[in-house]
Amino acid sequence: MAYRRLLLSSLLTVAVGACLTGCDPGGSGMRRDAGRGTSGEQPFQCLDTLDNDGDGLTDCLDPDCVASVPACEGTDAGPLPDAGPLPDVGLMACEGRRRTTENQIQPVDIVWVIDNSGSMDGERDIIQSNLESFARTIGAAGIDWHVVLVTNTGFVTVPASLAADERFRYVGDDVQSNEPLQAAISNFSRYSDFLRREAVLHFVFVTDDESDLSSADFRTMMASLTREPFRAHVIASPPGSMHCTGFCLEGCTGPNGDAAANGDEYWDLALYSSGSSYSICTADWSALFTDLTRAIAVVRPLPCRYDIPAPPDGMSFDSGLVNVDVTRGDGTRRRLPYVGTPDGSVFCPPDGQGWYYDDPAAPHTIILCGDVCDAVRMDDMAQIDIAFGCASVLI
């Protein structure tokens, strides 16, 4: 954490980047946008952490001090503002405290709604045999899950180990052929308290028939209830499927019989909610459940705002001693420049690579510029490292 020890001993013990009590809380040395003073920094001023000559540089960051004070010898103070970035003053390795943020799989709430009409008897056994392994698989993948099952009580016998799990809830309701979408709506009050704001909501609808409620109406009604985005996955007869025995009827055919109708509304719902669609006539459902697990394991995007933690006892925050590094999925690493100004203005460069504070006078949050924010959110393997205790790289 970008902290400086509050040392009260001799100035000669103060290291580069440290700061005595009473120093500028705005982070002296963060930007070099002031004009150079006429007299320059005097040797006796070179360890007082102040910008005495008004050139935007303090102590060993000022070339005047590098030239006149032995304690600053060997320090690369860097050129004036028109000559490029200021390096880390010999602290590029940065021994300060660090905060690392990596991508993680988002918590998920999964609501299964299963058609329990008579034509679903064959599929019931498949669902029953795979439900526990599904929960076990998503758990093994490191996913924080809640599972809700909406169907007629007793239609699916939930394994004891899953039924006793506090992350599982059975909502008993008679869900007939054309009713799964309605059942998700009408039973919402029975499982809404089980849903978590931080989790991604997924619905899985299993039916061999069509829905009486349209995809568009379901999206509108559910959005008004959840007020959060959701994804719908469907296991139903694909649009355009037919089965023929002397004459042809709508619906796919498989080892468990013929579907009553194609699930056009379900497949439309999956399309518009970025979900997955599977044929209920699939012979091997193990691959289907595996693929569904992959669809549910959504990586949480990296945030673009990072709160500054409170400093440990005996230390205070120094806004001039912070660096933000981005490591991309291909292994490339870049230190982002600080692009804020003391008056609160922000100058993100054309490539968008930079960061700034919410309030430079009293910072609470580190914010990434828009382009780098978009890049790390789209990169599942990206990593953000924030180093507290090193001189900031400036544009």
ROFI-128108 format. One record per residue (C-alpha): residue number from 1; residue in one letter; x, y, z. Coordinates in steps of 0.02 Angstrom, whole numbers, plus 32768, in hexadecimal, padded with zeros to 4 digits. Example, Ala and Ser with C-alpha at 12.3 -4.5 7.8 and 13.67 -1.06 7.14 Angstrom:
residues 2
+--------+------+------+------+------+
! lodren ! rofi !   px !   py !   pz !
+--------+------+------+------+------+
!      1 !    A ! 8267 ! 7F1F ! 8186 !
!      2 !    S ! 82AC ! 7FCB ! 8165 !
+--------+------+------+------+------+
//
This chain:
residues 395
+--------+------+------+------+------+
! lodren ! rofi !   px !   py !   pz !
+--------+------+------+------+------+
!      1 !    M ! 8000 ! 8000 ! 8000 !
!      2 !    A ! 804B ! 80A5 ! 7FCE !
!      3 !    Y ! 807B ! 80D3 ! 807C !
!      4 !    R ! 8106 ! 813B ! 80C8 !
!      5 !    R ! 8148 ! 8121 ! 8175 !
!      6 !    L ! 8132 ! 81B7 ! 81E8 !
!      7 !    L ! 81E9 ! 81C8 ! 8218 !
!      8 !    L ! 821C ! 824A ! 8298 !
!      9 !    S ! 82D5 ! 8225 ! 8296 !
!     10 !    S ! 835F ! 8277 ! 8231 !
!     11 !    L ! 8337 ! 82AC ! 8180 !
!     12 !    L ! 83CE ! 8246 ! 8148 !
!     13 !    T ! 836D ! 81A7 ! 816D !
!     14 !    V ! 82DF ! 81D5 ! 80F8 !
!     15 !    A ! 82E3 ! 8169 ! 805B !
!     16 !    V ! 82AD ! 819F ! 7FAD !
!     17 !    G ! 81F0 ! 81A1 ! 7FA6 !
!     18 !    A ! 81D8 ! 81AA ! 8062 !
!     19 !    C ! 817B ! 823C ! 80AE !
!     20 !    L ! 817F ! 8296 ! 8154 !
!     21 !    T ! 80E5 ! 82CB ! 81B5 !
!     22 !    G ! 809A ! 8368 ! 8169 !
!     23 !    C ! 80CD ! 8345 ! 80B5 !
!     24 !    D ! 805B ! 836C ! 8023 !
!     25 !    P ! 7FCA ! 82ED ! 8027 !
!     26 !    G ! 7FB1 ! 8307 ! 7F6D !
!     27 !    G ! 8049 ! 829C ! 7F4A !
!     28 !    S ! 80DB ! 8311 ! 7F23 !
!     29 !    G ! 813B ! 82DB ! 7E8A !
!     30 !    M ! 80A3 ! 828D ! 7E35 !
!     31 !    R ! 80A5 ! 8304 ! 7DA3 !
!     32 !    R ! 812A ! 8374 ! 7D5B !
!     33 !    D ! 80BC ! 83FD ! 7D16 !
!     34 !    A ! 80FB ! 8493 ! 7D7B !
!     35 !    G ! 817B ! 850D ! 7D36 !
!     36 !    R ! 822E ! 84FD ! 7D72 !
!     37 !    G ! 825D ! 857A ! 7DFA !
!     38 !    T ! 82E4 ! 85F9 ! 7DDB !
!     39 !    S ! 8352 ! 85C9 ! 7E6E !
!     40 !    G ! 833E ! 850C ! 7E67 !
!     41 !    E ! 8331 ! 8492 ! 7EF8 !
!     42 !    Q ! 83B6 ! 84BA ! 7F7B !
!     43 !    P ! 841D ! 842E ! 7FC9 !
!     44 !    F ! 83D4 ! 8448 ! 8076 !
!     45 !    Q ! 8326 ! 8434 ! 802B !
!     46 !    C ! 8347 ! 8390 ! 7FD2 !
!     47 !    L ! 8307 ! 831D ! 805A !
!     48 !    D ! 8271 ! 8381 ! 8099 !
!     49 !    T ! 81F3 ! 832E ! 8021 !
!     50 !    L ! 81BC ! 83DA ! 7FE2 !
!     51 !    D ! 81BE ! 8425 ! 7F33 !
!     52 !    N ! 8219 ! 84C4 ! 7F67 !
!     53 !    D ! 8242 ! 8506 ! 7EB9 !
!     54 !    G ! 8195 ! 84E5 ! 7E6F !
!     55 !    D ! 81CD ! 8475 ! 7DE1 !
!     56 !    G ! 815C ! 83E4 ! 7E12 !
!     57 !    L ! 81EF ! 8378 ! 7E4E !
!     58 !    T ! 821E ! 8352 ! 7F02 !
!     59 !    D ! 82BF ! 831D ! 7F56 !
!     60 !    C ! 831F ! 8299 ! 7EF5 !
!     61 !    L ! 82A2 ! 82A3 ! 7E65 !
!     62 !    D ! 82E7 ! 8352 ! 7E43 !
!     63 !    P ! 8386 ! 8359 ! 7DD6 !
!     64 !    D ! 83C3 ! 83EA ! 7E45 !
!     65 !    C ! 83CC ! 8372 ! 7ED9 !
!     66 !    V ! 8419 ! 82E5 ! 7E74 !
!     67 !    A ! 84A6 ! 835B ! 7E47 !
!     68 !    S ! 84C3 ! 83A3 ! 7EF5 !
!     69 !    V ! 8493 ! 8325 ! 7F7C !
!     70 !    P ! 84F7 ! 8283 ! 7F94 !
!     71 !    A ! 845C ! 8226 ! 7FD1 !
!     72 !    C ! 840E ! 8241 ! 7F25 !
!     73 !    E ! 84A4 ! 8209 ! 7EBF !
!     74 !    G ! 847C ! 8180 ! 7E44 !
!     75 !    T ! 83C5 ! 81AE ! 7E3E !
!     76 !    D ! 837C ! 81BF ! 7D90 !
!     77 !    A ! 8313 ! 8259 ! 7DB0 !
!     78 !    G ! 82D9 ! 825B ! 7CFC !
!     79 !    P ! 82C6 ! 82EB ! 7C82 !
!     80 !    L ! 824B ! 8379 ! 7C8C !
!     81 !    P ! 8194 ! 8361 ! 7C5A !
!     82 !    D ! 81A9 ! 8374 ! 7B9F !
!     83 !    A ! 8221 ! 82E0 ! 7B94 !
!     84 !    G ! 81B6 ! 824B ! 7BC1 !
!     85 !    P ! 818D ! 81DC ! 7C56 !
!     86 !    L ! 81DE ! 81E7 ! 7CFF !
!     87 !    P ! 8222 ! 813B ! 7D2F !
!     88 !    D ! 8217 ! 80EC ! 7DDA !
!     89 !    V ! 82B1 ! 8142 ! 7E22 !
!     90 !    G ! 830F ! 809F ! 7E32 !
!     91 !    L ! 8279 ! 8048 ! 7E80 !
!     92 !    M ! 8238 ! 7FF0 ! 7DE5 !
!     93 !    A ! 823B ! 7F4B ! 7E44 !
!     94 !    C ! 81C7 ! 7FA0 ! 7EC0 !
!     95 !    E ! 81D4 ! 7F52 ! 7F6B !
!     96 !    G ! 8134 ! 7FA4 ! 7FA9 !
!     97 !    R ! 8097 ! 7F47 ! 7FD8 !
!     98 !    R ! 8034 ! 7F01 ! 7F48 !
!     99 !    R ! 7F80 ! 7ED9 ! 7F1F !
!    100 !    T ! 7F64 ! 7E5A ! 7E94 !
!    101 !    T ! 7EBC ! 7E41 ! 7E40 !
!    102 !    E ! 7EA1 ! 7DAD ! 7DCC !
!    103 !    N ! 7E0A ! 7D6E ! 7D6F !
!    104 !    Q ! 7D98 ! 7CFA ! 7DD0 !
!    105 !    I ! 7CFE ! 7C96 ! 7DA1 !
!    106 !    Q ! 7C63 ! 7CF2 ! 7DD5 !
!    107 !    P ! 7BEC ! 7CA7 ! 7E56 !
!    108 !    V ! 7B53 ! 7C5C ! 7E00 !
!    109 !    D ! 7A9D ! 7C42 ! 7E2F !
!    110 !    I ! 7A50 ! 7BBC ! 7DC0 !
!    111 !    V ! 7993 ! 7BA3 ! 7DB7 !
!    112 !    W ! 795F ! 7B00 ! 7D64 !
!    113 !    V ! 78AA ! 7AFA ! 7D2A !
!    114 !    I ! 7876 ! 7A4E ! 7CED !
!    115 !    D ! 77D8 ! 7A1D ! 7C8F !
!    116 !    N ! 778E ! 798C ! 7CF5 !
!    117 !    S ! 7705 ! 7959 ! 7C79 !
!    118 !    G ! 76F1 ! 78A1 ! 7C4D !
!    119 !    S ! 7755 ! 78AC ! 7BAC !
!    120 !    M ! 77EE ! 78DB ! 7C12 !
!    121 !    D ! 7800 ! 7836 ! 7C71 !
!    122 !    G ! 7895 ! 77FE ! 7C0B !
!    123 !    E ! 78F1 ! 78A2 ! 7C22 !
!    124 !    R ! 78CA ! 78A2 ! 7CDD !
!    125 !    D ! 793F ! 780F ! 7CFC !
!    126 !    I ! 79CB ! 7864 ! 7C9C !
!    127 !    I ! 79B6 ! 7907 ! 7CFB !
!    128 !    Q ! 79AE ! 78AC ! 7DA0 !
!    129 !    S ! 7A4E ! 784B ! 7D7E !
!    130 !    N ! 7AAD ! 78E5 ! 7D46 !
!    131 !    L ! 7A70 ! 796A ! 7DC0 !
!    132 !    E ! 7AE5 ! 793D ! 7E4E !
!    133 !    S ! 7B7A ! 7926 ! 7DDB !
!    134 !    F ! 7B52 ! 79D1 ! 7D90 !
!    135 !    A ! 7B59 ! 7A24 ! 7E3C !
!    136 !    R ! 7BF7 ! 79C4 ! 7E66 !
!    137 !    T ! 7C48 ! 79F5 ! 7DC0 !
!    138 !    I ! 7C27 ! 7AAF ! 7DD0 !
!    139 !    G ! 7C66 ! 7AA7 ! 7E84 !
!    140 !    A ! 7D06 ! 7A50 ! 7E4C !
!    141 !    A ! 7D1E ! 7AD9 ! 7DCA !
!    142 !    G ! 7D2B ! 7B55 ! 7E59 !
!    143 !    I ! 7C81 ! 7BA2 ! 7E3B !
!    144 !    D ! 7C21 ! 7BE9 ! 7ECF !
!    145 !    W ! 7B72 ! 7BA8 ! 7EA8 !
!    146 !    H ! 7ABD ! 7BA9 ! 7EDF !
!    147 !    V ! 7A45 ! 7B33 ! 7E86 !
!    148 !    V ! 7987 ! 7B3F ! 7E85 !
!    149 !    L ! 791C ! 7AB2 ! 7E3D !
!    150 !    V ! 7869 ! 7ADD ! 7E09 !
!    151 !    T ! 77FF ! 7A46 ! 7DDC !
!    152 !    N ! 7778 ! 79D7 ! 7E27 !
!    153 !    T ! 77A7 ! 7990 ! 7ED1 !
!    154 !    G ! 77E3 ! 78DE ! 7EB8 !
!    155 !    F ! 77F6 ! 78EC ! 7DFB !
!    156 !    V ! 78B1 ! 78F2 ! 7E14 !
!    157 !    T ! 78FA ! 7899 ! 7EAA !
!    158 !    V ! 7989 ! 7907 ! 7EE2 !
!    159 !    P ! 7A1D ! 78A5 ! 7F2A !
!    160 !    A ! 7A27 ! 78B6 ! 7FE7 !
!    161 !    S ! 7AD2 ! 7909 ! 7FE2 !
!    162 !    L ! 7A91 ! 7993 ! 7F70 !
!    163 !    A ! 79E9 ! 79A5 ! 7FC8 !
!    164 !    A ! 7A43 ! 79C3 ! 806E !
!    165 !    D ! 7AB8 ! 7A45 ! 8023 !
!    166 !    E ! 7A8C ! 7AF5 ! 805C !
!    167 !    R ! 7AB7 ! 7B33 ! 7FAD !
!    168 !    F ! 7A25 ! 7AD0 ! 7F63 !
!    169 !    R ! 796B ! 7AF8 ! 7F69 !
!    170 !    Y ! 78D9 ! 7A8F ! 7F27 !
!    171 !    V ! 783F ! 7AF4 ! 7EF4 !
!    172 !    G ! 77B0 ! 7A79 ! 7EDA !
!    173 !    D ! 7733 ! 7AAA ! 7E52 !
!    174 !    D ! 76D2 ! 7A4D ! 7DCC !
!    175 !    V ! 7727 ! 7A8A ! 7D2D !
!    176 !    Q ! 76C4 ! 7A4D ! 7C97 !
!    177 !    S ! 76F7 ! 7A46 ! 7BE1 !
!    178 !    N ! 76E5 ! 7AFC ! 7BAF !
!    179 !    E ! 7708 ! 7B4B ! 7C59 !
!    180 !    P ! 77C3 ! 7B4F ! 7C86 !
!    181 !    L ! 77D7 ! 7C08 ! 7C5F !
!    182 !    Q ! 7739 ! 7C33 ! 7CC1 !
!    183 !    A ! 7776 ! 7BC5 ! 7D51 !
!    184 !    A ! 7818 ! 7C27 ! 7D5E !
!    185 !    I ! 77B2 ! 7CC6 ! 7D6E !
!    186 !    S ! 7727 ! 7C88 ! 7DE0 !
!    187 !    N ! 77A1 ! 7C36 ! 7E5A !
!    188 !    F ! 781D ! 7CC5 ! 7E5E !
!    189 !    S ! 77EA ! 7CF9 ! 7F0F !
!    190 !    R ! 7812 ! 7C49 ! 7F4B !
!    191 !    Y ! 78C9 ! 7C51 ! 7F17 !
!    192 !    S ! 78F1 ! 7D0B ! 7F04 !
!    193 !    D ! 793B ! 7D13 ! 7FB4 !
!    194 !    F ! 79B2 ! 7C88 ! 7F80 !
!    195 !    L ! 79FB ! 7CF0 ! 7EF3 !
!    196 !    R ! 7A94 ! 7D59 ! 7F14 !
!    197 !    R ! 7AB5 ! 7E06 ! 7ED0 !
!    198 !    E ! 7B6C ! 7DDF ! 7EAC !
!    199 !    A ! 7B43 ! 7D3E ! 7E4C !
!    200 !    V ! 7B1A ! 7D27 ! 7D94 !
!    201 !    L ! 7A68 ! 7CE5 ! 7D80 !
!    202 !    H ! 7A4F ! 7C52 ! 7D0A !
!    203 !    F ! 79AD ! 7BFA ! 7CDC !
!    204 !    V ! 79AB ! 7B4A ! 7C93 !
!    205 !    F ! 7906 ! 7B18 ! 7C44 !
!    206 !    V ! 78E9 ! 7A60 ! 7C1A !
!    207 !    T ! 7850 ! 7A33 ! 7BB3 !
!    208 !    D ! 7818 ! 79D0 ! 7B1A !
!    209 !    D ! 7790 ! 7A4E ! 7AEE !
!    210 !    E ! 7775 ! 7B03 ! 7ABE !
!    211 !    S ! 7754 ! 7B92 ! 7B37 !
!    212 !    D ! 76AF ! 7BEF ! 7B48 !
!    213 !    L ! 7710 ! 7C87 ! 7B84 !
!    214 !    S ! 7779 ! 7CDC ! 7AFF !
!    215 !    S ! 7833 ! 7CF8 ! 7B0F !
!    216 !    A ! 781B ! 7DB4 ! 7B06 !
!    217 !    D ! 7797 ! 7DB6 ! 7B8F !
!    218 !    F ! 7801 ! 7D49 ! 7C00 !
!    219 !    R ! 7898 ! 7DBB ! 7BEB !
!    220 !    T ! 782F ! 7E53 ! 7C16 !
!    221 !    M ! 77DB ! 7E03 ! 7CAC !
!    222 !    M ! 7878 ! 7DB5 ! 7CF5 !
!    223 !    A ! 78DD ! 7E54 ! 7CDD !
!    224 !    S ! 785C ! 7EB2 ! 7D45 !
!    225 !    L ! 786F ! 7E31 ! 7DD0 !
!    226 !    T ! 792B ! 7E19 ! 7DD6 !
!    227 !    R ! 7962 ! 7EC6 ! 7D9A !
!    228 !    E ! 7A02 ! 7E6D ! 7D6D !
!    229 !    P ! 7A39 ! 7E1D ! 7CC8 !
!    230 !    F ! 7A24 ! 7D61 ! 7CB8 !
!    231 !    R ! 7A4D ! 7CD5 ! 7C3F !
!    232 !    A ! 79D3 ! 7C4E ! 7C0A !
!    233 !    H ! 7A0C ! 7BA4 ! 7BCF !
!    234 !    V ! 7992 ! 7B2A ! 7B81 !
!    235 !    I ! 7984 ! 7A70 ! 7B65 !
!    236 !    A ! 78F6 ! 7A61 ! 7AE9 !
!    237 !    S ! 78CB ! 7A2A ! 7A39 !
!    238 !    P ! 792B ! 7A95 ! 79BB !
!    239 !    P ! 78C7 ! 7B05 ! 7945 !
!    240 !    G ! 789D ! 7AAF ! 78A0 !
!    241 !    S ! 78A9 ! 79FE ! 78E6 !
!    242 !    M ! 7833 ! 7979 ! 78A4 !
!    243 !    H ! 7811 ! 78C1 ! 78C7 !
!    244 !    C ! 77B9 ! 7851 ! 784B !
!    245 !    T ! 775E ! 77AB ! 785F !
!    246 !    G ! 76F1 ! 779F ! 77C6 !
!    247 !    F ! 76CF ! 7859 ! 77D5 !
!    248 !    C ! 773B ! 78E3 ! 781E !
!    249 !    L ! 7722 ! 7948 ! 78BC !
!    250 !    E ! 7781 ! 79D7 ! 790B !
!    251 !    G ! 7803 ! 79A8 ! 798D !
!    252 !    C ! 78A8 ! 794D ! 7993 !
!    253 !    T ! 78B7 ! 7894 ! 79B3 !
!    254 !    G ! 7935 ! 7839 ! 7A20 !
!    255 !    P ! 7953 ! 77A1 ! 7A8F !
!    256 !    N ! 78D3 ! 77E1 ! 7B0D !
!    257 !    G ! 7848 ! 77FB ! 7A8F !
!    258 !    D ! 7804 ! 7888 ! 7A27 !
!    259 !    A ! 77F8 ! 793C ! 7A60 !
!    260 !    A ! 7746 ! 7981 ! 7A67 !
!    261 !    A ! 7779 ! 7A22 ! 7A0D !
!    262 !    N ! 780E ! 7A8D ! 79E3 !
!    263 !    G ! 7845 ! 7B09 ! 7A68 !
!    264 !    D ! 7853 ! 7BA2 ! 79F8 !
!    265 !    E ! 7832 ! 7C1C ! 7A86 !
!    266 !    Y ! 78B5 ! 7BC8 ! 7AF3 !
!    267 !    W ! 793A ! 7BCC ! 7A6F !
!    268 !    D ! 7910 ! 7C83 ! 7A4D !
!    269 !    L ! 7922 ! 7CA8 ! 7B07 !
!    270 !    A ! 79CD ! 7C56 ! 7B0D !
!    271 !    L ! 7A05 ! 7CBA ! 7A75 !
!    272 !    Y ! 79CF ! 7D62 ! 7ABC !
!    273 !    S ! 7A17 ! 7D42 ! 7B69 !
!    274 !    S ! 7ABE ! 7CFF ! 7B29 !
!    275 !    G ! 7A96 ! 7C52 ! 7B6C !
!    276 !    S ! 7AB1 ! 7BA4 ! 7B25 !
!    277 !    S ! 7A37 ! 7B32 ! 7ACA !
!    278 !    Y ! 7A36 ! 7A74 ! 7AC9 !
!    279 !    S ! 79C7 ! 79F2 ! 7A77 !
!    280 !    I ! 795E ! 798E ! 7AF0 !
!    281 !    C ! 796D ! 78FD ! 7A76 !
!    282 !    T ! 7A29 ! 78EF ! 7A97 !
!    283 !    A ! 7A59 ! 783C ! 7ABD !
!    284 !    D ! 7AED ! 7860 ! 7B30 !
!    285 !    W ! 7AC4 ! 78E7 ! 7BAF !
!    286 !    S ! 7B6C ! 78DC ! 7C07 !
!    287 !    A ! 7BBC ! 7949 ! 7B80 !
!    288 !    L ! 7B27 ! 79BE ! 7B8B !
!    289 !    F ! 7B3F ! 79D6 ! 7C46 !
!    290 !    T ! 7BFA ! 79F0 ! 7C2E !
!    291 !    D ! 7BDA ! 7A75 ! 7BAA !
!    292 !    L ! 7B58 ! 7AC7 ! 7C19 !
!    293 !    T ! 7BD9 ! 7AD1 ! 7CA5 !
!    294 !    R ! 7C50 ! 7B2C ! 7C30 !
!    295 !    A ! 7BC6 ! 7BA5 ! 7BFF !
!    296 !    I ! 7BA2 ! 7BCC ! 7CB5 !
!    297 !    A ! 7C58 ! 7BE1 ! 7CE9 !
!    298 !    V ! 7C62 ! 7C99 ! 7CB7 !
!    299 !    V ! 7D00 ! 7CF6 ! 7CE7 !
!    300 !    R ! 7CE3 ! 7D93 ! 7D4D !
!    301 !    P ! 7D2D ! 7E28 ! 7CEE !
!    302 !    L ! 7DB7 ! 7E87 ! 7D46 !
!    303 !    P ! 7D76 ! 7F28 ! 7D95 !
!    304 !    C ! 7DAC ! 7FD1 ! 7D53 !
!    305 !    R ! 7DA4 ! 8026 ! 7DFE !
!    306 !    Y ! 7E0B ! 7FF3 ! 7E96 !
!    307 !    D ! 7DEF ! 8035 ! 7F45 !
!    308 !    I ! 7E8A ! 806F ! 7FA1 !
!    309 !    P ! 7E98 ! 800C ! 8044 !
!    310 !    A ! 7EB8 ! 8060 ! 80EB !
!    311 !    P ! 7F72 ! 806A ! 8116 !
!    312 !    P ! 7FB9 ! 8001 ! 81A5 !
!    313 !    D ! 7FDC ! 804F ! 824D !
!    314 !    G ! 806F ! 80C5 ! 8249 !
!    315 !    M ! 805F ! 80E8 ! 818F !
!    316 !    S ! 7FFE ! 8160 ! 8122 !
!    317 !    F ! 7FCA ! 815A ! 806C !
!    318 !    D ! 8038 ! 81B3 ! 7FED !
!    319 !    S ! 7FDE ! 81CC ! 7F47 !
!    320 !    G ! 8084 ! 81E7 ! 7EEE !
!    321 !    L ! 80C2 ! 8138 ! 7F17 !
!    322 !    V ! 804B ! 80CA ! 7EB6 !
!    323 !    N ! 8065 ! 8064 ! 7E18 !
!    324 !    V ! 7FE6 ! 8000 ! 7DB4 !
!    325 !    D ! 8023 ! 7F6F ! 7D49 !
!    326 !    V ! 7FBB ! 7F0F ! 7CCB !
!    327 !    T ! 7FEC ! 7E5F ! 7C96 !
!    328 !    R ! 7F8E ! 7E20 ! 7BFD !
!    329 !    G ! 7F61 ! 7D6C ! 7BD7 !
!    330 !    D ! 7FF1 ! 7D60 ! 7B5A !
!    331 !    G ! 806C ! 7D86 ! 7BE7 !
!    332 !    T ! 8095 ! 7E39 ! 7BB5 !
!    333 !    R ! 80A1 ! 7EB0 ! 7C48 !
!    334 !    R ! 8092 ! 7F6D ! 7C4A !
!    335 !    R ! 809F ! 7FF1 ! 7CD0 !
!    336 !    L ! 8014 ! 806F ! 7CB4 !
!    337 !    P ! 803B ! 8128 ! 7CC6 !
!    338 !    Y ! 7FDE ! 8198 ! 7D3F !
!    339 !    V ! 7F77 ! 8212 ! 7CD6 !
!    340 !    G ! 7F21 ! 827E ! 7D59 !
!    341 !    T ! 7F49 ! 8330 ! 7D8D !
!    342 !    P ! 7F40 ! 8388 ! 7E36 !
!    343 !    D ! 7EA5 ! 83E9 ! 7DFE !
!    344 !    G ! 7E47 ! 8349 ! 7DD7 !
!    345 !    S ! 7E59 ! 834D ! 7D1A !
!    346 !    V ! 7E7B ! 82A8 ! 7CC1 !
!    347 !    F ! 7EDE ! 8295 ! 7C20 !
!    348 !    C ! 7ED0 ! 81E1 ! 7BE7 !
!    349 !    P ! 7F47 ! 81CC ! 7B52 !
!    350 !    P ! 7F07 ! 819A ! 7AA5 !
!    351 !    D ! 7F2C ! 80E3 ! 7AC8 !
!    352 !    G ! 7EC8 ! 80EC ! 7B6A !
!    353 !    Q ! 7F58 ! 80A5 ! 7BD0 !
!    354 !    G ! 7F56 ! 80FC ! 7C78 !
!    355 !    W ! 7F05 ! 8112 ! 7D22 !
!    356 !    Y ! 7ECF ! 819E ! 7D96 !
!    357 !    Y ! 7E80 ! 81C1 ! 7E40 !
!    358 !    D ! 7DCA ! 81E7 ! 7E61 !
!    359 !    D ! 7E03 ! 8281 ! 7EC4 !
!    360 !    P ! 7EBD ! 82AE ! 7EBC !
!    361 !    A ! 7EAF ! 831A ! 7F59 !
!    362 !    A ! 7E62 ! 828D ! 7FC0 !
!    363 !    P ! 7E6C ! 81ED ! 7F59 !
!    364 !    H ! 7E03 ! 8156 ! 7F86 !
!    365 !    T ! 7DFF ! 80F8 ! 7EE0 !
!    366 !    I ! 7E76 ! 80CC ! 7E52 !
!    367 !    I ! 7E1E ! 80D1 ! 7DA9 !
!    368 !    L ! 7E5B ! 8088 ! 7D04 !
!    369 !    C ! 7E4A ! 80EB ! 7C62 !
!    370 !    G ! 7DC1 ! 80AF ! 7BEF !
!    371 !    D ! 7E24 ! 804F ! 7B6C !
!    372 !    V ! 7E91 ! 7FEF ! 7BE6 !
!    373 !    C ! 7DF4 ! 7FCD ! 7C4C !
!    374 !    D ! 7D9D ! 7F80 ! 7BB4 !
!    375 !    A ! 7E38 ! 7F1B ! 7B89 !
!    376 !    V ! 7E4C ! 7EC9 ! 7C33 !
!    377 !    R ! 7D92 ! 7EA5 ! 7C41 !
!    378 !    M ! 7D98 ! 7E46 ! 7B9D !
!    379 !    D ! 7E36 ! 7DE6 ! 7BCB !
!    380 !    D ! 7E0B ! 7D4F ! 7C37 !
!    381 !    M ! 7EC2 ! 7D39 ! 7C67 !
!    382 !    A ! 7EEA ! 7DEE ! 7C90 !
!    383 !    Q ! 7F32 ! 7E21 ! 7D38 !
!    384 !    I ! 7F3D ! 7EC9 ! 7D90 !
!    385 !    D ! 7FCA ! 7EED ! 7E0C !
!    386 !    I ! 7FC3 ! 7F8B ! 7E74 !
!    387 !    A ! 8066 ! 7FB1 ! 7ECC !
!    388 !    F ! 8063 ! 8029 ! 7F60 !
!    389 !    G ! 810B ! 8072 ! 7F90 !
!    390 !    C ! 815E ! 809E ! 7EE9 !
!    391 !    A ! 8169 ! 8143 ! 7E8C !
!    392 !    S ! 80DE ! 814F ! 7E0B !
!    393 !    V ! 8105 ! 814C ! 7D51 !
!    394 !    L ! 80C2 ! 81EB ! 7D02 !
!    395 !    I ! 8092 ! 8219 ! 7C51 !
+--------+------+------+------+------+
//
